[in-house]
Amino acid sequence: MQILWRSARLPFGISLKRQVLVPHIGHLYSSVLADTITRYYALKGAQTNLCTGTDEHGLKIQQAAEKNKTDPLAFCDRVSESFKSLCDEANIDYTTFIRTTEKRHAEAVKELWGVLLKNGYIYKGKHEGWYAVSDEAFYASNQVHEVEDSKTGEKTMVAIESGQRVEWTTEENYKFKLSEFQDKLLTWIDENPTAIVPNNRKNEVVSWIKAGLADLSVSRLRSRLDWGIQVPNDPEHTIYVWLDALTNYLTATGYPWPKDSKTKDFWPADVHVVGKDIVRFHAIYWPAFLMAANLPLPKQILAHAHWTMGKQKMSKSKGNVADPFEAMKIYGVDSVRYYLMRDGGLADDGDYSEDMIKTRYKKDLAGQLGNLLSRSTGKILMPLGVIPSQPSGEIDPKDSLLHTELESLSATFEKAFDEREFNKGFNAVFDALTEANRHFTQNAPWELVKDEANKARLDATLFYATEACRITGILLQPVMPTKMDSLLTRLGVPKNERTLAHAKISATPKLRTLNELPDVLFAKLK
């Protein structure tokens, strides 16, 4: 069974001066990436389960609520709703939208804590180190350095990895024996080469582990942090936000599982989709927690890169922040989804550009796919609305190149998606559409239709044009579900014949009749 997970870490990106966090384009990218992968496996016939949501505890949230003079839960309610609205607007077909403030989640966290304690991996001790409120994390001395403000001359210590300010903190709390898992984690990564992708993230994680793992503080004094789940049987401590947050994946499957649980089969996760800024928590802490609890590890952690604008980090003060809601309103949900998947970065950051959204829309979607569908199914060429069947006999040399491309397309697309090289998959689709448009123009069906003697060549031309639309329409469903539903409905493709297995020439040999399209597939941009 295939299970897709996406982590939405609510505290990251919150400004203490803002009343409500508005999700940015990076949040939308994570969601679309996870949703597209989920729909891809459904296309292959797998049963899927997509979990997303918001992680809502921690010192940063507590401080943000205090700054806005509101209750932490009320603050989280507003912020979480904005994330949920983004998912709904972007047609993210999640199975579960989980909030870590839910009662079922607190029960799951306490259960996991109890297992880790029982197995001897949690102990109470003194902890001191550099703590970053923004990251909700402690850093070792070799992970911080001093920086000087060029304007004020003020010197502060910041985390090298995140650039966030740190303060020296000493307190007694509970610790997790992370140091015992150094070799086990390296063995896991070595034996599972695709456990962390892309490779540059895996290499990063390996270097962190090899540099040495200190035991991890997994609680905070409630006198300092009371916005979180209390440590069982110890009212003076709050469970560390990341141990709390990561457990949401288990919570969504019904953990702790009763004997008759049907959702237990959804663990372990096949894919965690996360941003590169939280890969340490997902690729080191989380696997170690699971090992300590004797639970199966996720099969893959897909850590994507970020989005920049003008090659610079997006910042409201710089005025270079992209509003995902506005982008979808202007260009359409499916068009934005396609752009993010086509130009988003896994290994390297993607540079957000509205000009590029327009280019993708006009060149790929309207120019290639929409234009071919419109031209080949018009009433002049297909007055009865019946799509011709595949030509009998040997393949005509005029059709052989396109025939070969369409025959191999689904396998090429599948390989690219399985290897998380999404852009290669889309390149293959639109290369085939380029050839289909060339084939259509070269055969000039608007001339062939004038003479009944040309009917065989006309039928072949229309067959290959509509087959190119049908096959690519099937393959593009994961990224553009609404538009491709319209396209396939226009071509008379039944709902049960839209799987990856049907993305081959004449997988449906019977005659199909065109249906009316409510409007053009890709309208002209204003």
N, C-alpha and C positions, 0 to 999 in steps of 0.2 A: 504494500500500500504506500501511496505517495503522500507525504505530508509537507506542507510548505509553511514556513514561519517567517514572520517579519517582526523585528523588534522596533518599537517606537518609544524611544527614551524621552519622555516628556520634559524633564528638567533641562536638557541640553538646549541652549539657545534662548532661554528665558532671560529677559532683561528685567531687573528688579524695578525698573521705572515704569514698566508697561503693565497695564491692568490685565490684559489678556494676550497670550501668545498666539500670533497668527502663523500657521504653518507656512514654511517656505518651500521653494521648488525642490530642495533636497528631500524633504519629507515626502513630497509627491513622487519623486523618483524611486525612493525605497518601496513605496506602496505599489507603484506600477510594475516595478521589477519583480516583486514577489507575486503579484497577481498574474503577470504574464507567464511566469514560470509555472504557476499553479494551473492556469488554463492550458498550457502546453502539455502538461502531464495528463490532464483530463482529455485532451485531444488524442492522446495515445491510449486512452481507455482506462487509466488508473483512477482509483477512488482518491479524492484529494481533500485536504483539510487545511485551510489557510487561517492562521491566527495573527491578529494585529491588535493594537490597543495602546494604552498609555501607562507608563510607570510613574507613580504619583507621589511617592514618599521621598523623604530626604531633607537635609538641611537647607538646600537651595529653595525648595518649595516652601518650607517653613518661613524662611526669610522673605521670600517674595510675597507671601500672604500677609506677613506683618507689615511690609512696606506699603501694601495696598489697603491696610487696615481692614482685612477681611479674614474670615475663617478659612483655614487651609483646604478643607473639603469643598467649600463654596468656590474657592479659587480654582481648584482642580476640576470641578464640574464644568466651569466655563471653558477652561483650556481643553479638556478632554472632548467636549462637544465640538470644538473647532476642528480637531483632528478627525473625529468621526464624520463630520460634515464633508471634509476633504475626501475621505474614502468613498463616501456615498456619491459625491459629485463626480469623482473620477471613475465610477463604476468598478470599484474594488469589490470583488465577490468573496468577501471574507466569510468564514464559517463562524468565527468567534471574534468579537471585539471585546477584549478583556481590560478591565481597570484594576490596578493593584490595590485599590481601596475597597474592593469587594470582599465580603465575608469569606467566600469560598477560597479566595487567594490567601487570606490570613491563615486559614486552616491548613492549606498546603504548605506554606512556609514554615509553620510551626512543626508540621510533621517531618519535613526535611531536616530542620534544625535538630529535632529529636533523634533522627537516624544518625546524623553526623556526630552528635554528642555520644550516642550509644556506641558507635563504632570507634570512638576514641580520637576523633580528629578535631574536636573543639576543646579548648582549655582556657582558663582565665589567667591573664597575665598583664603586666605593665606594657604599655605601648607608647613609643614616642617617635616622632618623625615629622616630615613636612606634609601638611595637609592642605589640599586645594578644595575649597567649598564648591567651586564651579564644577569640578570633576568628580566630587564626592569620593576622593581617593587620597591615600597616603603615598608619598614618594620617598625613595631612598636618597641619600645625600648626592649620589652620582647621577640622579635623575632631575636635579634642580640646578639652577645657576642664577647669579645676580644680574639684574638689568637696571639701566639707568634711564629715567624719563628725560628725553632730550629737551623738553620745555621747562620742567620744574627742577631737574637735577635729582629728584627723589630716587633712591635706590631700593629695589624690592627683589625678593626671591620669587622666581617663577618656575613652573614645571617645564622642562625642556621639551617634552613630548607635546603638550597642549598649549603652552604659553600662558597658562592661567596662574594667577598669584597664589602663593603658598604661605602658610604660617606654621611656625614650630609649635607642635602640640604634644602634650604629655598627659596620658590618662590611663586608668586601669580599664581594660575591657576584655571581651572574649576574642580568642584568636583561632584561626583555622590553620592546620598544619600543611600549608601550601608547599613548604620546603620538601616534604616527603614525596611530592609528585613530579619533581623535575625530570627524572629519568623515565617515569611512566608516560609523561606527556610527550617527550621526545620520541619514545618508542611508538606511541600512538600515531604521531605525525609521520614517522618514517614508514610505518606499515600501511598507512592510508594516505597516499600521495595527493589525493584530491580532497582531503579533509578540510583544508583551508585554501581557498582560491580567492583571487589569482595568486600566482607564485610570489610576487613581491610582498604580499601580505604574509604568506607562509614563512618566507625568509625572515621577515621582521619578527614574527612570533618566535621562531626558532632562536634568533639572536637574543631576544629578551630572556628566554628560558635558560639558555646557555650562560648568560651573564649572572645567573643565580636567582633563586626564588626565596624570598624571606616569607615567614609565616604572615598571614593576612589578618588584619584586624576586622572582625565581623560583628562588632557591636559598637554603639556609641552611648555615652551616659545620657539618660533621659533628662537630666538636668540641663543638658545642652541641646539635645534633640529629642523631642517627644512626638514629632510627626512621623510615625512609623509603627511597625509591628513590635510589640514588647517581646523581649526574650522570655520564653516560657519559664515560669517559676522564678523570675528575677525582675521585679518591678523597677529596678534602677537602670536597666539597659534596654536599648532599642536595637533591633536587628539591622545590621549594615544594609544600606539601600540596595547594593548590587546583589547581595545574596537574596534579598527580597525580590528584586526586579527580575532576575534571571529565572526564578522559579515559576514565573507566569506561564512559561511554555508547558510545564508539567500541569499547572492548574487547569489549563485549557483542555487537557485530556482527562480531567476528572481525578487527578492524583490527590490523595492516596487512593489507589484504585480498589474498589470492592471486588470480590471474587467474580461476580457476574458482569463486570465492566465491559462494555462494548468499545469504549473510547480508548482503552489501554493499548489497543492495536495501533493507535496513531503515534505511539512512542517506540523507538526514538524518531526524532525529526529527520527527514531526508535533507532538508535545506534550511539553514538560518540565513536570512537576508539582513545584513546590518551595514551601517556606515563604517568607514575605516577608522573613525575616531573612537569606536567602542569595540574594536577587535580584540584588545587585550582582555577585556572582561568576558567575551564570548569564547575566545580561543585558548585562554589559560585558566581563568577562575572557574568558568562554568564546567569545562571537562573535568577539572580537579574535583569540584563538588560532586559531580555525578559518579566519578570513580570512587570517591569516599563513601557514597551512598549505595554502591554496587548497582548503579543504574546504567543502562546502555547509553553510549555517547551519540550525539548527532552525527549523521553521515557526512555532512558538509556544512561549512561556514563560509558563506559567500559575502565577502566584505568589499563593498563598492567604494569608489572614490567619490569626491564631492563635486559640486558645481561652482564654477567661478563666473565672473562677468567681466569681459575685457581683460581676461587673464588675472584678475584680482579677486580676492576673497569677497564674497557678497557682504555688504554692510549697509545698514539703513543710513548711517551718518554720511556715507559716500554716495548715497542715492542709487546704488546699483543692486537693489534687491528685486527679484522677480516674484510677483504675486501669482501663485498657481491658479487661484480662482479666476483672476482676470484673464490669464492666458487661455484657460479652457473656454471662457465666455467668448473671447475674440476668435479663436482658431478652431474651437470644437474639441470635445473631450478626446475622441479617438485620434485626432491629428496631433494633439499634444502628447498623448501616450506614445504614439509612434515616434515622434521626434526624440523624446526622452530615451526610449529604448535604442534608437538608431545612433544617437550622438552622445549618450551618457557614457561615463567612464567607469570601468572596473579597476584596471591597474592605474590609470592616470585620470586626473580631474577632467571633466567636460566643461567647455566654455559656453555658457548659455547665451543664445543670440536669437532675438525675434526675427532677424533677417533670415537666419537659418531655418527657423520654423516655417516661414513663408516659402523658402526655397524647397524644402522637403514637401510641403503641401502642393506647390505648383508643379514641381518636376516629377516627384514620385507618385503622389496620390491622385491629383487631378490630371496631370499630364500623361502619366503612364497607365495607371489602372483605370481611373475613371473614364479617360478618353477612349481606351480600348473597349470597355464595356459599352459605352454610349454609341460608338461607331458601329460595333459589330451586332448590336441588338436593335438597331433602328428599324422602323417599319419599311423603309425603302429596300433594305437588304433582306429583312425577315418579315414580310407582310403578314404571314399567318401566325407568327410568334412561335414557330416550332423550330427547335435547335436541331440542325442536321446531326446524324450519327457519324461515327468514325468511318472514313472511307474503307472499303473492303479491298482485299488484295495487298500487294506489296506497297510499301510506303513510297510515295512519289518523291523523287530527289528534291523537288521544290519545298517539301515539308520535312525532310529528314533532319535538318539542324534543329529546328524548333521541337520536333518530336523527341529527339534525343535529350534536349534540355529539360523538357517537361517530364520525361520518364525518370530522370535522375534527380529531379529537384527535391522531392520529399526526403530522400535519403541524405542529400547534402544539408538540407535544412535541419533534419533530425540530429545529425552528427554535430553541427554547429551549436545547437541548443543544448545538447547533452554535455558538450565540452565548455559551455557557458561563453561561447564566442558568438554572441547574439548578432553582432553586426555582420559577421560572415553569412549568417542565415538570411538576413534581410538583403544583403548584397546579391545572394544567389536568386532570391525571389525577383528582385527588380532587374537583374540581368536577363532572366527569362522573359520578363515583361517587355524589356527592350527588344529582344529578339522577336517576340510575338507582334509588337507594333511594326517592326521592320518587315516581317513576313506579311502582315496585313496590307501595308502600304505597297509592297512590291507586287502583290497579287492583284491590287486595285479592284476589289469586289464591286465598286460603284460602276466600273466598266463592264465587268462580267455579268452583272444582273441584266444588262440590256439585251443579251442574246441567250436564248434557251439552250443553245449548243454548249454553252459554258457552264451549265448547271453543276456538273461534277466538280469542276475546279472551284466554283463559287461555294458549294457545300463544304468542300475541304477547307477552304479559307475561313469560313464562318465557324466550322467545327473547331479548328485549332485556336482561333481567337477566343471563342467562348470557353474552351477547355483551359486555356491559359488563365482566364479570369476565374474559372471555377477552382482550379488547383491552387492558385495563389490566394484566392479568397479563403479557402480552407486553412492554409498555412498561416495566414495573417489574423485568424480569429483570436488567438491569445492576446495580441496587442491591440487590435481594433475590433472588439466583439460586436459592437452595435452596427458599424458600417459594413462589416463583412456579413452580418446576418442579412442586411438589406441586399447586398450584392448576391448572395447565394439564393435568397428568396426570389430575386429578380430572375435568376437562371433556373428556377424551378427545382432546386436541389432540396430533397426532403431532409428534415431535421436529423433523421437517423443515418444519413449518408454524408456527414460532414466531419468525419474523423480522419486521422492521419492515414489510415488504411485506404481511404477513398481518394487520397491526393495523388492519384495516378491516372494516366490516360484511360478513358472509358471504364473507370471503375464502376460507373453506372451506365451500362450500354443502352438502356431503354430510352426512347425519345422523351425529351423534356419540353415543357411549354413555358414560355416566358410569363412572368407575372409583372404587373405594373409596379413601378417604383414611385413612392409618394412624392419624391423630389429627386433632383439630380444627386448622384452619389457624393460628389465633392463640389459644392457650390463655389462660385467665384468669390475670392476674398474681397472684402470691401476696402 
